[in-house]
Amino acid sequence: MSVQSSQSQKSRPIANFHPCLWGDHFLNITNPLHDSAVQVEKEIEVKQLKEKVRKELVETKGKPLEQLNVIDVIERLGWHINLKRRLRKL
């Protein structure tokens, strides 16, 4: 009991940090990526890039060495999860 009562009586030190030099400056900045027009542009760009990768995979059909190189690059970039279905079709 004495150990519990001594621990409950201890108080945590209060940290008196100085105010931030930047203040609320970064709280007032809007992120351009949250703009709906920018978001739509990015989605279109992603679709175009996916189509380009799909075309490269189709172009390598019948060329196993080139196909393995394209698949290796896709896996290294971490895109293999999104393109797993397309790889199975080849």
Sequence and secondary structure as in RCSB ss.txt:
>XXXX:A:sequence
MSVQSSQSQKSRPIANFHPCLWGDHFLNITNPLHDSAVQVEKEIEVKQLKEKVRKELVETKGKPLEQLNVIDVIE
RLGWHINLKRRLRKL
>XXXX:A:secstr
 HHHHHHHH           SSTTGGGS   GGGSHHHHHHHHHHHHHHHHHHHHHHHHTTT HHHHHHHHHHHH
HHT TTTTHHHHHH 
